[in-house]
Amino acid sequence: MPTLSQSIAIRVFTIFSLFAFSVSCSSDSSSGTQDAQPPNETSSTTNTSTAPAETSQAPIEPVPDQLPDVLALVNGEEIHLSEFEEALKGIEERAGAPAPTERRDEIYRNIINQLIEYRLLVQETVERNIEVTDQEVEARLAVFKQHFGSSEDFEKALSEQELTLQKFKEETRITIRLDKMLSEEVEEKISIESNDLENFYKENLSQFSQEEQIQASHILIVVAADAKPWEKEAARKQAADILEKIRAGQDFASLAREHSQDPGNAQEGGEIGYFGRGAMVGAFERAAFALNPGEVSELVDSPFGFHIIKVTDKQPSRTLPLDEVRPQLEQFLQNQKRQEQTAEFLDLLKNKSTITILI
């Protein structure tokens, strides 16, 4: 989910800003919870916990074709159909396609549930009387504007979303309140200890295995699929002449830049980079993996034409050491704990609230 600073196309008060909060409004990391399970009863739920941490999935209650104007009540406040439609529109615009019919009930229930959770959070910021200054709002607006070429582009984007600048400021103020509260209730409670990393690494060692890889370059002389026999023979002779020059000591990379017909890497001296088994066509893979670093293959006939392959490095299968994956692993565990902490906080809010779902 994008942070608010990443996109103005999603309205500030929609569910997409709910869990993608960032205290500095600059984080790219995912900070969302998993989708909460829909409630079992459609008539009324009071003090209902729908903790996302649960792995078992309750049956999804069908959603009627015709939705009422009011979908739910959260401590007496109405969640309207227009809010739902706006959230659904945002999802479909980002996906580039309508919500799949076979998942309609699931998607609709999740949207309603997240709108409820968003309303609970906003209500809690009001109850706590969290203050936001005009200067804080203007500073956040300045961050938004940096993502547009000019103030005119920013105002045009607001207009396209049917937002006035004043309305956008009001919604930004709400978001900053949420950021402050969630920073206190979630971010400040996230702590990753060294033994957390070590334990996860040891318990999931198989996830850190890396298969054998080689680094290679090649020179390709293309042979069309419908090439005549004489055309293929001419290509083979051209490739053979190049191979002879390599055997005579001429520079492989220079010959690749001069003769290779692979537009993707010819000007890089034929450099392909590192790859593992299964990444290349069979004939190419077999020839490449049979070479040792520094060796050059014979002509390799593939569906693309004739290749000359040079292997420059070979890395055996290995388990990535903890120090090598530590930054990514730390980020993963932080996101995991962020999800858990956010779910716990939402449960606390739900347990003291009265929620009535009307569909």
Sequence and secondary structure as in RCSB ss.txt:
>XXXX:A:sequence
MPTLSQSIAIRVFTIFSLFAFSVSCSSDSSSGTQDAQPPNETSSTTNTSTAPAETSQAPIEPVPDQLPDVLALVN
GEEIHLSEFEEALKGIEERAGAPAPTERRDEIYRNIINQLIEYRLLVQETVERNIEVTDQEVEARLAVFKQHFGS
SEDFEKALSEQELTLQKFKEETRITIRLDKMLSEEVEEKISIESNDLENFYKENLSQFSQEEQIQASHILIVVAA
DAKPWEKEAARKQAADILEKIRAGQDFASLAREHSQDPGNAQEGGEIGYFGRGAMVGAFERAAFALNPGEVSELV
DSPFGFHIIKVTDKQPSRTLPLDEVRPQLEQFLQNQKRQEQTAEFLDLLKNKSTITILI
>XXXX:A:secstr
   GGG SSS TTSGGGTS   TTS   S          S SS EES    TT  S        SS  SEEEEET
TEEEEHHHHHHHHHHHHHHHTS   GGGHHHHHHHHHHHHHHHHHHHHHHHHTT    HHHHHHHHHHHHTTSSS
HHHHHHHHHHTT  HHHHHHHHHHHHHHHHHHHHHTGGG    HHHHHHHHHHTGGGGEE  EEEEEEEEEE  T
T  HHHHHHHHHHHHHHHHHHHTT  HHHHHHHH   TTTGGGTTEEEEEETTSS HHHHHHHHT  TT B   E
EETTEEEEEEEEEEE  EE  HHHHHHHHHHHHHHHHHHHHHHHHHHHHHHTSEEEE  
